[in-house]
Amino acid sequence: MNRNIQNLSMLASRADKQRGAQLVELALMLPVILTVVFAIVGYSLLFMVQHTLSSAVSQAARSVAVAGNNADPESAARQLLLNSLPSAMYPEGFSFATNQLAGAADCGNALGAGSNPALSCLEFRGFFNTAENPLLANIPFSETFFPEQLSASAVVLYQTTGAL
């Protein structure tokens, strides 16, 4: 009987040691696992933002191509961002710029369209600064691993409304 008690005591002692070893392993591996999970989530969000930003810039260029001088490309881009992104991602970090290219000849050279005085050319660019977005800026090590800025641009050649 005494021998059975000793065996049970040794088994319980081994189980306690195993639990302690598992706890130490968890404490060592948990930061690594959490870093990998945060990196996966963060880069997934960045890819989503890059894709949406490219789509928004394309939509803005399309609105200029359809409406000509009367279009507001920035509002078209912002509307697409508003519809496509979760509210936690938008609008912090996004900015847009338009650049009227110096005549249809310069734009035509870029697009292979030649020169036509009835055509105008507009370059529309979108930017996303990761540090300005609170959702991405709060991910651990984001300033180290994420790019500072994402960008997309589109050039549109359109017919001016008064040159028909």
PyMOL commands that place a pseudoatom at each C-alpha (Angstrom):
pseudoatom trace, name=CA, resn=MET, resi=1, chain=A, elem=C, hetatm=0, pos=[0.000, 0.000, 0.000]
pseudoatom trace, name=CA, resn=ASN, resi=2, chain=A, elem=C, hetatm=0, pos=[2.841, 2.357, 0.925]
pseudoatom trace, name=CA, resn=ARG, resi=3, chain=A, elem=C, hetatm=0, pos=[4.454, 1.686, -2.418]
pseudoatom trace, name=CA, resn=ASN, resi=4, chain=A, elem=C, hetatm=0, pos=[1.274, 2.706, -4.311]
pseudoatom trace, name=CA, resn=ILE, resi=5, chain=A, elem=C, hetatm=0, pos=[1.210, 6.002, -2.446]
pseudoatom trace, name=CA, resn=GLN, resi=6, chain=A, elem=C, hetatm=0, pos=[4.822, 6.656, -3.411]
pseudoatom trace, name=CA, resn=ASN, resi=7, chain=A, elem=C, hetatm=0, pos=[4.070, 5.938, -7.084]
pseudoatom trace, name=CA, resn=LEU, resi=8, chain=A, elem=C, hetatm=0, pos=[1.109, 8.300, -7.047]
pseudoatom trace, name=CA, resn=SER, resi=9, chain=A, elem=C, hetatm=0, pos=[3.225, 10.965, -5.387]
pseudoatom trace, name=CA, resn=MET, resi=10, chain=A, elem=C, hetatm=0, pos=[5.909, 10.640, -8.074]
pseudoatom trace, name=CA, resn=LEU, resi=11, chain=A, elem=C, hetatm=0, pos=[3.310, 10.843, -10.866]
pseudoatom trace, name=CA, resn=ALA, resi=12, chain=A, elem=C, hetatm=0, pos=[1.803, 13.989, -9.370]
pseudoatom trace, name=CA, resn=SER, resi=13, chain=A, elem=C, hetatm=0, pos=[5.247, 15.550, -9.061]
pseudoatom trace, name=CA, resn=ARG, resi=14, chain=A, elem=C, hetatm=0, pos=[5.980, 14.788, -12.735]
pseudoatom trace, name=CA, resn=ALA, resi=15, chain=A, elem=C, hetatm=0, pos=[2.663, 16.296, -13.807]
pseudoatom trace, name=CA, resn=ASP, resi=16, chain=A, elem=C, hetatm=0, pos=[3.432, 19.499, -11.874]
pseudoatom trace, name=CA, resn=LYS, resi=17, chain=A, elem=C, hetatm=0, pos=[6.846, 19.728, -13.545]
pseudoatom trace, name=CA, resn=GLN, resi=18, chain=A, elem=C, hetatm=0, pos=[5.257, 19.187, -16.976]
pseudoatom trace, name=CA, resn=ARG, resi=19, chain=A, elem=C, hetatm=0, pos=[2.724, 21.963, -16.309]
pseudoatom trace, name=CA, resn=GLY, resi=20, chain=A, elem=C, hetatm=0, pos=[5.532, 24.304, -15.311]
pseudoatom trace, name=CA, resn=ALA, resi=21, chain=A, elem=C, hetatm=0, pos=[7.488, 23.485, -18.461]
pseudoatom trace, name=CA, resn=GLN, resi=22, chain=A, elem=C, hetatm=0, pos=[4.427, 24.107, -20.630]
pseudoatom trace, name=CA, resn=LEU, resi=23, chain=A, elem=C, hetatm=0, pos=[3.863, 27.455, -18.957]
pseudoatom trace, name=CA, resn=VAL, resi=24, chain=A, elem=C, hetatm=0, pos=[7.470, 28.497, -19.650]
pseudoatom trace, name=CA, resn=GLU, resi=25, chain=A, elem=C, hetatm=0, pos=[7.169, 27.408, -23.288]
pseudoatom trace, name=CA, resn=LEU, resi=26, chain=A, elem=C, hetatm=0, pos=[3.959, 29.409, -23.656]
pseudoatom trace, name=CA, resn=ALA, resi=27, chain=A, elem=C, hetatm=0, pos=[5.565, 32.482, -22.103]
pseudoatom trace, name=CA, resn=LEU, resi=28, chain=A, elem=C, hetatm=0, pos=[8.466, 32.230, -24.563]
pseudoatom trace, name=CA, resn=MET, resi=29, chain=A, elem=C, hetatm=0, pos=[6.356, 31.603, -27.675]
pseudoatom trace, name=CA, resn=LEU, resi=30, chain=A, elem=C, hetatm=0, pos=[3.379, 33.904, -27.059]
pseudoatom trace, name=CA, resn=PRO, resi=31, chain=A, elem=C, hetatm=0, pos=[5.164, 37.138, -28.128]
pseudoatom trace, name=CA, resn=VAL, resi=32, chain=A, elem=C, hetatm=0, pos=[6.347, 35.479, -31.339]
pseudoatom trace, name=CA, resn=ILE, resi=33, chain=A, elem=C, hetatm=0, pos=[2.877, 34.139, -32.141]
pseudoatom trace, name=CA, resn=LEU, resi=34, chain=A, elem=C, hetatm=0, pos=[1.213, 37.489, -31.424]
pseudoatom trace, name=CA, resn=THR, resi=35, chain=A, elem=C, hetatm=0, pos=[3.753, 39.334, -33.581]
pseudoatom trace, name=CA, resn=VAL, resi=36, chain=A, elem=C, hetatm=0, pos=[3.052, 36.991, -36.497]
pseudoatom trace, name=CA, resn=VAL, resi=37, chain=A, elem=C, hetatm=0, pos=[-0.720, 37.390, -36.067]
pseudoatom trace, name=CA, resn=PHE, resi=38, chain=A, elem=C, hetatm=0, pos=[-0.473, 41.200, -35.922]
pseudoatom trace, name=CA, resn=ALA, resi=39, chain=A, elem=C, hetatm=0, pos=[1.787, 41.204, -38.991]
pseudoatom trace, name=CA, resn=ILE, resi=40, chain=A, elem=C, hetatm=0, pos=[-0.676, 39.092, -40.970]
pseudoatom trace, name=CA, resn=VAL, resi=41, chain=A, elem=C, hetatm=0, pos=[-3.605, 41.307, -39.996]
pseudoatom trace, name=CA, resn=GLY, resi=42, chain=A, elem=C, hetatm=0, pos=[-1.656, 44.503, -40.659]
pseudoatom trace, name=CA, resn=TYR, resi=43, chain=A, elem=C, hetatm=0, pos=[-0.407, 43.480, -44.094]
pseudoatom trace, name=CA, resn=SER, resi=44, chain=A, elem=C, hetatm=0, pos=[-3.869, 42.223, -45.026]
pseudoatom trace, name=CA, resn=LEU, resi=45, chain=A, elem=C, hetatm=0, pos=[-5.248, 45.653, -44.184]
pseudoatom trace, name=CA, resn=LEU, resi=46, chain=A, elem=C, hetatm=0, pos=[-2.481, 47.327, -46.199]
pseudoatom trace, name=CA, resn=PHE, resi=47, chain=A, elem=C, hetatm=0, pos=[-3.215, 45.184, -49.248]
pseudoatom trace, name=CA, resn=MET, resi=48, chain=A, elem=C, hetatm=0, pos=[-6.912, 45.988, -48.923]
pseudoatom trace, name=CA, resn=VAL, resi=49, chain=A, elem=C, hetatm=0, pos=[-6.161, 49.725, -48.666]
pseudoatom trace, name=CA, resn=GLN, resi=50, chain=A, elem=C, hetatm=0, pos=[-3.792, 49.625, -51.671]
pseudoatom trace, name=CA, resn=HIS, resi=51, chain=A, elem=C, hetatm=0, pos=[-6.364, 47.842, -53.801]
pseudoatom trace, name=CA, resn=THR, resi=52, chain=A, elem=C, hetatm=0, pos=[-9.130, 50.209, -52.728]
pseudoatom trace, name=CA, resn=LEU, resi=53, chain=A, elem=C, hetatm=0, pos=[-6.938, 53.268, -53.292]
pseudoatom trace, name=CA, resn=SER, resi=54, chain=A, elem=C, hetatm=0, pos=[-6.110, 52.074, -56.824]
pseudoatom trace, name=CA, resn=SER, resi=55, chain=A, elem=C, hetatm=0, pos=[-9.803, 51.502, -57.522]
pseudoatom trace, name=CA, resn=ALA, resi=56, chain=A, elem=C, hetatm=0, pos=[-10.687, 54.949, -56.149]
pseudoatom trace, name=CA, resn=VAL, resi=57, chain=A, elem=C, hetatm=0, pos=[-8.099, 56.677, -58.325]
pseudoatom trace, name=CA, resn=SER, resi=58, chain=A, elem=C, hetatm=0, pos=[-9.328, 54.757, -61.376]
pseudoatom trace, name=CA, resn=GLN, resi=59, chain=A, elem=C, hetatm=0, pos=[-12.923, 55.697, -60.571]
pseudoatom trace, name=CA, resn=ALA, resi=60, chain=A, elem=C, hetatm=0, pos=[-11.923, 59.347, -60.226]
pseudoatom trace, name=CA, resn=ALA, resi=61, chain=A, elem=C, hetatm=0, pos=[-10.154, 59.278, -63.593]
pseudoatom trace, name=CA, resn=ARG, resi=62, chain=A, elem=C, hetatm=0, pos=[-13.210, 57.627, -65.122]
pseudoatom trace, name=CA, resn=SER, resi=63, chain=A, elem=C, hetatm=0, pos=[-15.467, 60.374, -63.781]
pseudoatom trace, name=CA, resn=VAL, resi=64, chain=A, elem=C, hetatm=0, pos=[-13.249, 62.974, -65.483]
pseudoatom trace, name=CA, resn=ALA, resi=65, chain=A, elem=C, hetatm=0, pos=[-13.291, 60.995, -68.732]
pseudoatom trace, name=CA, resn=VAL, resi=66, chain=A, elem=C, hetatm=0, pos=[-17.100, 60.860, -68.672]
pseudoatom trace, name=CA, resn=ALA, resi=67, chain=A, elem=C, hetatm=0, pos=[-17.950, 64.362, -67.413]
pseudoatom trace, name=CA, resn=GLY, resi=68, chain=A, elem=C, hetatm=0, pos=[-14.932, 66.328, -68.666]
pseudoatom trace, name=CA, resn=ASN, resi=69, chain=A, elem=C, hetatm=0, pos=[-14.207, 69.656, -66.962]
pseudoatom trace, name=CA, resn=ASN, resi=70, chain=A, elem=C, hetatm=0, pos=[-17.352, 69.417, -64.839]
pseudoatom trace, name=CA, resn=ALA, resi=71, chain=A, elem=C, hetatm=0, pos=[-16.159, 66.365, -62.888]
pseudoatom trace, name=CA, resn=ASP, resi=72, chain=A, elem=C, hetatm=0, pos=[-14.953, 66.448, -59.307]
pseudoatom trace, name=CA, resn=PRO, resi=73, chain=A, elem=C, hetatm=0, pos=[-12.505, 63.531, -59.227]
pseudoatom trace, name=CA, resn=GLU, resi=74, chain=A, elem=C, hetatm=0, pos=[-11.739, 63.799, -55.521]
pseudoatom trace, name=CA, resn=SER, resi=75, chain=A, elem=C, hetatm=0, pos=[-15.375, 63.426, -54.474]
pseudoatom trace, name=CA, resn=ALA, resi=76, chain=A, elem=C, hetatm=0, pos=[-15.717, 60.401, -56.783]
pseudoatom trace, name=CA, resn=ALA, resi=77, chain=A, elem=C, hetatm=0, pos=[-12.640, 58.809, -55.198]
pseudoatom trace, name=CA, resn=ARG, resi=78, chain=A, elem=C, hetatm=0, pos=[-13.797, 59.574, -51.663]
pseudoatom trace, name=CA, resn=GLN, resi=79, chain=A, elem=C, hetatm=0, pos=[-17.235, 58.123, -52.368]
pseudoatom trace, name=CA, resn=LEU, resi=80, chain=A, elem=C, hetatm=0, pos=[-15.677, 54.854, -53.526]
pseudoatom trace, name=CA, resn=LEU, resi=81, chain=A, elem=C, hetatm=0, pos=[-13.442, 54.773, -50.427]
pseudoatom trace, name=CA, resn=LEU, resi=82, chain=A, elem=C, hetatm=0, pos=[-16.442, 55.441, -48.209]
pseudoatom trace, name=CA, resn=ASN, resi=83, chain=A, elem=C, hetatm=0, pos=[-18.379, 52.586, -49.813]
pseudoatom trace, name=CA, resn=SER, resi=84, chain=A, elem=C, hetatm=0, pos=[-15.480, 50.127, -49.848]
pseudoatom trace, name=CA, resn=LEU, resi=85, chain=A, elem=C, hetatm=0, pos=[-13.575, 50.574, -46.581]
pseudoatom trace, name=CA, resn=PRO, resi=86, chain=A, elem=C, hetatm=0, pos=[-14.629, 49.958, -42.989]
pseudoatom trace, name=CA, resn=SER, resi=87, chain=A, elem=C, hetatm=0, pos=[-15.299, 53.179, -41.103]
pseudoatom trace, name=CA, resn=ALA, resi=88, chain=A, elem=C, hetatm=0, pos=[-12.267, 52.563, -38.861]
pseudoatom trace, name=CA, resn=MET, resi=89, chain=A, elem=C, hetatm=0, pos=[-9.980, 52.834, -41.914]
pseudoatom trace, name=CA, resn=TYR, resi=90, chain=A, elem=C, hetatm=0, pos=[-11.498, 55.891, -43.577]
pseudoatom trace, name=CA, resn=PRO, resi=91, chain=A, elem=C, hetatm=0, pos=[-10.870, 58.894, -43.879]
pseudoatom trace, name=CA, resn=GLU, resi=92, chain=A, elem=C, hetatm=0, pos=[-7.682, 59.300, -41.818]
pseudoatom trace, name=CA, resn=GLY, resi=93, chain=A, elem=C, hetatm=0, pos=[-4.534, 58.999, -43.918]
pseudoatom trace, name=CA, resn=PHE, resi=94, chain=A, elem=C, hetatm=0, pos=[-6.013, 59.534, -47.395]
pseudoatom trace, name=CA, resn=SER, resi=95, chain=A, elem=C, hetatm=0, pos=[-5.162, 62.527, -49.564]
pseudoatom trace, name=CA, resn=PHE, resi=96, chain=A, elem=C, hetatm=0, pos=[-5.532, 63.318, -53.255]
pseudoatom trace, name=CA, resn=ALA, resi=97, chain=A, elem=C, hetatm=0, pos=[-3.881, 65.600, -55.775]
pseudoatom trace, name=CA, resn=THR, resi=98, chain=A, elem=C, hetatm=0, pos=[-4.726, 66.567, -59.320]
pseudoatom trace, name=CA, resn=ASN, resi=99, chain=A, elem=C, hetatm=0, pos=[-2.211, 67.781, -61.843]
pseudoatom trace, name=CA, resn=GLN, resi=100, chain=A, elem=C, hetatm=0, pos=[-3.354, 69.295, -65.115]
pseudoatom trace, name=CA, resn=LEU, resi=101, chain=A, elem=C, hetatm=0, pos=[-0.670, 68.159, -67.534]
pseudoatom trace, name=CA, resn=ALA, resi=102, chain=A, elem=C, hetatm=0, pos=[0.785, 70.784, -69.853]
pseudoatom trace, name=CA, resn=GLY, resi=103, chain=A, elem=C, hetatm=0, pos=[-1.434, 70.263, -72.836]
pseudoatom trace, name=CA, resn=ALA, resi=104, chain=A, elem=C, hetatm=0, pos=[-2.642, 67.350, -74.847]
pseudoatom trace, name=CA, resn=ALA, resi=105, chain=A, elem=C, hetatm=0, pos=[0.708, 66.943, -76.603]
pseudoatom trace, name=CA, resn=ASP, resi=106, chain=A, elem=C, hetatm=0, pos=[2.509, 65.994, -73.379]
pseudoatom trace, name=CA, resn=CYS, resi=107, chain=A, elem=C, hetatm=0, pos=[-0.307, 63.744, -72.315]
pseudoatom trace, name=CA, resn=GLY, resi=108, chain=A, elem=C, hetatm=0, pos=[-0.597, 62.314, -75.819]
pseudoatom trace, name=CA, resn=ASN, resi=109, chain=A, elem=C, hetatm=0, pos=[3.058, 61.406, -75.774]
pseudoatom trace, name=CA, resn=ALA, resi=110, chain=A, elem=C, hetatm=0, pos=[2.551, 59.586, -72.497]
pseudoatom trace, name=CA, resn=LEU, resi=111, chain=A, elem=C, hetatm=0, pos=[-0.553, 57.801, -73.756]
pseudoatom trace, name=CA, resn=GLY, resi=112, chain=A, elem=C, hetatm=0, pos=[0.426, 57.462, -77.415]
pseudoatom trace, name=CA, resn=ALA, resi=113, chain=A, elem=C, hetatm=0, pos=[-2.533, 59.600, -78.491]
pseudoatom trace, name=CA, resn=GLY, resi=114, chain=A, elem=C, hetatm=0, pos=[-0.706, 62.345, -80.371]
pseudoatom trace, name=CA, resn=SER, resi=115, chain=A, elem=C, hetatm=0, pos=[-1.760, 65.982, -80.008]
pseudoatom trace, name=CA, resn=ASN, resi=116, chain=A, elem=C, hetatm=0, pos=[-5.247, 67.348, -80.327]
pseudoatom trace, name=CA, resn=PRO, resi=117, chain=A, elem=C, hetatm=0, pos=[-6.203, 70.835, -79.061]
pseudoatom trace, name=CA, resn=ALA, resi=118, chain=A, elem=C, hetatm=0, pos=[-9.701, 69.602, -78.144]
pseudoatom trace, name=CA, resn=LEU, resi=119, chain=A, elem=C, hetatm=0, pos=[-8.220, 67.208, -75.574]
pseudoatom trace, name=CA, resn=SER, resi=120, chain=A, elem=C, hetatm=0, pos=[-6.979, 67.881, -72.092]
pseudoatom trace, name=CA, resn=CYS, resi=121, chain=A, elem=C, hetatm=0, pos=[-5.050, 65.649, -69.784]
pseudoatom trace, name=CA, resn=LEU, resi=122, chain=A, elem=C, hetatm=0, pos=[-5.309, 65.225, -66.035]
pseudoatom trace, name=CA, resn=GLU, resi=123, chain=A, elem=C, hetatm=0, pos=[-3.201, 63.159, -63.674]
pseudoatom trace, name=CA, resn=PHE, resi=124, chain=A, elem=C, hetatm=0, pos=[-5.010, 62.122, -60.515]
pseudoatom trace, name=CA, resn=ARG, resi=125, chain=A, elem=C, hetatm=0, pos=[-3.021, 60.743, -57.592]
pseudoatom trace, name=CA, resn=GLY, resi=126, chain=A, elem=C, hetatm=0, pos=[-4.069, 59.227, -54.297]
pseudoatom trace, name=CA, resn=PHE, resi=127, chain=A, elem=C, hetatm=0, pos=[-1.954, 58.755, -51.185]
pseudoatom trace, name=CA, resn=PHE, resi=128, chain=A, elem=C, hetatm=0, pos=[-2.373, 56.895, -47.925]
pseudoatom trace, name=CA, resn=ASN, resi=129, chain=A, elem=C, hetatm=0, pos=[-0.103, 57.620, -44.953]
pseudoatom trace, name=CA, resn=THR, resi=130, chain=A, elem=C, hetatm=0, pos=[-0.114, 54.678, -42.565]
pseudoatom trace, name=CA, resn=ALA, resi=131, chain=A, elem=C, hetatm=0, pos=[1.077, 56.728, -39.577]
pseudoatom trace, name=CA, resn=GLU, resi=132, chain=A, elem=C, hetatm=0, pos=[-1.972, 59.017, -39.838]
pseudoatom trace, name=CA, resn=ASN, resi=133, chain=A, elem=C, hetatm=0, pos=[-4.458, 56.153, -39.660]
pseudoatom trace, name=CA, resn=PRO, resi=134, chain=A, elem=C, hetatm=0, pos=[-5.198, 55.239, -36.029]
pseudoatom trace, name=CA, resn=LEU, resi=135, chain=A, elem=C, hetatm=0, pos=[-6.118, 51.629, -36.813]
pseudoatom trace, name=CA, resn=LEU, resi=136, chain=A, elem=C, hetatm=0, pos=[-2.827, 50.829, -38.538]
pseudoatom trace, name=CA, resn=ALA, resi=137, chain=A, elem=C, hetatm=0, pos=[-0.688, 53.098, -36.372]
pseudoatom trace, name=CA, resn=ASN, resi=138, chain=A, elem=C, hetatm=0, pos=[-1.706, 51.180, -33.238]
pseudoatom trace, name=CA, resn=ILE, resi=139, chain=A, elem=C, hetatm=0, pos=[-0.524, 47.811, -34.535]
pseudoatom trace, name=CA, resn=PRO, resi=140, chain=A, elem=C, hetatm=0, pos=[2.709, 46.899, -32.714]
pseudoatom trace, name=CA, resn=PHE, resi=141, chain=A, elem=C, hetatm=0, pos=[5.876, 47.566, -34.759]
pseudoatom trace, name=CA, resn=SER, resi=142, chain=A, elem=C, hetatm=0, pos=[3.848, 49.176, -37.565]
pseudoatom trace, name=CA, resn=GLU, resi=143, chain=A, elem=C, hetatm=0, pos=[6.295, 52.057, -37.907]
pseudoatom trace, name=CA, resn=THR, resi=144, chain=A, elem=C, hetatm=0, pos=[9.090, 49.528, -38.437]
pseudoatom trace, name=CA, resn=PHE, resi=145, chain=A, elem=C, hetatm=0, pos=[7.485, 47.068, -40.836]
pseudoatom trace, name=CA, resn=PHE, resi=146, chain=A, elem=C, hetatm=0, pos=[4.800, 49.001, -42.732]
pseudoatom trace, name=CA, resn=PRO, resi=147, chain=A, elem=C, hetatm=0, pos=[5.615, 51.405, -45.570]
pseudoatom trace, name=CA, resn=GLU, resi=148, chain=A, elem=C, hetatm=0, pos=[5.184, 55.078, -44.721]
pseudoatom trace, name=CA, resn=GLN, resi=149, chain=A, elem=C, hetatm=0, pos=[2.978, 55.796, -47.701]
pseudoatom trace, name=CA, resn=LEU, resi=150, chain=A, elem=C, hetatm=0, pos=[0.918, 53.938, -50.286]
pseudoatom trace, name=CA, resn=SER, resi=151, chain=A, elem=C, hetatm=0, pos=[0.140, 55.647, -53.561]
pseudoatom trace, name=CA, resn=ALA, resi=152, chain=A, elem=C, hetatm=0, pos=[-1.745, 55.172, -56.801]
pseudoatom trace, name=CA, resn=SER, resi=153, chain=A, elem=C, hetatm=0, pos=[-2.115, 57.348, -59.877]
pseudoatom trace, name=CA, resn=ALA, resi=154, chain=A, elem=C, hetatm=0, pos=[-4.110, 57.490, -63.083]
pseudoatom trace, name=CA, resn=VAL, resi=155, chain=A, elem=C, hetatm=0, pos=[-3.805, 59.690, -66.157]
pseudoatom trace, name=CA, resn=VAL, resi=156, chain=A, elem=C, hetatm=0, pos=[-6.925, 60.505, -68.120]
pseudoatom trace, name=CA, resn=LEU, resi=157, chain=A, elem=C, hetatm=0, pos=[-7.176, 62.105, -71.551]
pseudoatom trace, name=CA, resn=TYR, resi=158, chain=A, elem=C, hetatm=0, pos=[-10.568, 63.755, -71.981]
pseudoatom trace, name=CA, resn=GLN, resi=159, chain=A, elem=C, hetatm=0, pos=[-12.328, 66.015, -74.420]
pseudoatom trace, name=CA, resn=THR, resi=160, chain=A, elem=C, hetatm=0, pos=[-12.885, 69.527, -73.178]
pseudoatom trace, name=CA, resn=THR, resi=161, chain=A, elem=C, hetatm=0, pos=[-16.555, 70.459, -73.180]
pseudoatom trace, name=CA, resn=GLY, resi=162, chain=A, elem=C, hetatm=0, pos=[-16.103, 73.743, -75.069]
pseudoatom trace, name=CA, resn=ALA, resi=163, chain=A, elem=C, hetatm=0, pos=[-14.061, 72.273, -77.944]
pseudoatom trace, name=CA, resn=LEU, resi=164, chain=A, elem=C, hetatm=0, pos=[-16.786, 70.401, -79.809]
for i in range(1, 164): cmd.bond("trace and resi %d" % i, "trace and resi %d" % (i + 1))
show_as sticks, trace
zoom trace
